Amino acid sequence: MTNLRDAAMTSKAWPFEEARKLLKRYEKKDPEKGYVLFETGYGPSGLPHIGTFGEVSRTTTVRRAFEVLSDIPTKLLCFSDDMDGMRKVPGNVPDPDALVPYMQMPLTKVPDPFGTHASFGDHMNAKLNSFLDTFGFEYEFASSTEYYGSGKMDEILLRSADRYDDIMKIMLKSLREERRETYSIFLPISPTSGRVLYVPMKEVTKDGMITFEDEDGTDVTIPVTGGNCKLQWKPDFGARWAALDVDFEMYGKDHATNTPIYDGICRTLGGRAPEHFTYELFLDAEGHKISKTSGNGLTIDEWLTYAATESLSYFMYQKPKTAKRMHFDVIPKAVDEYHQQLRAYPDQDEKGKMNNPVFHIHGHNVPSSDMVVPFAMLLNLASVSGAEDKETLWGFIQRYAPDASPENNPQLDQAAGFAVRYYNDFVKPTKVYRAPTDQERAALTDLVARLKAWDGGLDAEELQSMVFAVGKEHAFDPLRGWFTALYEVLLGASQGPRFGGFIALYGVDETVALIEDALSK
């Protein structure tokens, strides 16, 4: 452990950089609560998407890095803001019109449109827990409705009332003039309708009583405690940090300008602001921000339809400060890069292992890779073979790698199934083949002749060298134009695998037939 800790102290991997900031937070004494608290927030206003997973995944990597650096216990709290009023009906739920009468009701008071849970909020919370469990995260789940209703937030709510003017000063600086007239940090729950009310306070007393005009026009006075109200989302951020003594929370850059507000409210309420990490936003294929309510971008379910969970964890780990487009085309690359890192890990020294993404995904239990064929190659194999099931791919795989089998290579077996599904859903509908130019036709004819005379077996590197030589002899400049032609003419794609490896996997005779078929059209 000492060697690992030494390597971690100097590692440039971003989770260790963040973990070292946390270590300094407690360099003089350990936390009074007995552990370091990591928190993530979740707004259950729509189906969970990959951005939600990414926040928990990335927070977990920082938590894991901290555990290498320190023996202080840690906890991860996943907090759901399920007491928020429903401000917009999601478009990706059954019969959305049926939810319209419940606008501004707390999400845990809105009926479940899927008919499986007590409320819409409960359904979304269950989805979140299910997905987090799928990935094996260690976490504690927290419900805003439960925290406010059970009294867990009462102390901080009373303190918020006592220091109401100070918190309002922080908030009013950030608001437009017209918004200032009606703003309050407290959102009361209407005693008559049960809706979350965005109304100004007529009076806030030091002992925690608030007076406001209810929906029926009458003045109502209620205590801030006991689930009678909640805090606006910005004050809620800072108040929660103070109430729970949160040590670390990350969020998207759309929150970045609010950080001084969150911190200021936390300190006003007697807390110590946590360490923060701001990540870039997740985008859909067109470059628009992913939104739970609009349902654009990938869902976790969709990613897991075409690739294993670990590939998504790998994708999330990479460059969190860079905006990521979350669409189906990124999946094959993530799968293959993840397995490249798995293969590299056993031979790396401690420093290399600490910098390897797979350590941050798996901790000390990094698995080995049994992917003797890359995912991108499987996709091309599915393409040329017209595979409708993974058994078809295994026929080629075992000729290329006789010792491989579904039993001995479960990752490869799973990937073969994913490849067939991905090919049929995304590659096949968009494949565009083109006719070869005269130069390409001559080169392909030469390649066929050489393959027919080939007696070098299925050595991928030797086959690659032969294909390379054909391109050079036919004066392709740049040479990559030759390989682009192979992909576009033979595979109906603009890019592809190392062609020598493809021939070794698909077979020499089969490749000859593939080329001759293309030349005959």
HUKAGI-V705348 format. One record per helix or strand of 2 or more residues. SS is the DSSP state (a for helix, b for strand). FROM is the first residue (numbers start at 0). LEN is the number of residues. If there is no record, write none. Layout:
BEGIN
SS&FROM&LEN / SS&FROM&LEN
END
This chain:
BEGIN
a&1&9 / a&13&12 / b&35&7 / a&49&20 / b&73&7 / a&95&7 / b&104&2 / a&106&3 / a&119&15 / b&139&4 / a&143&7 / a&153&9 / a&163&9 / a&176&4 / b&185&4 / b&194&2 / b&202&2 / b&208&5 / b&218&5 / b&228&3 / a&232&12 / b&247&5 / a&252&16 / b&274&5 / b&281&2 / a&299&7 / a&308&9 / b&323&2 / a&329&16 / a&349&6 / a&356&6 / a&374&11 / a&389&11 / a&409&21 / a&437&15 / a&459&14 / a&479&12 / a&498&8 / a&507&12
END
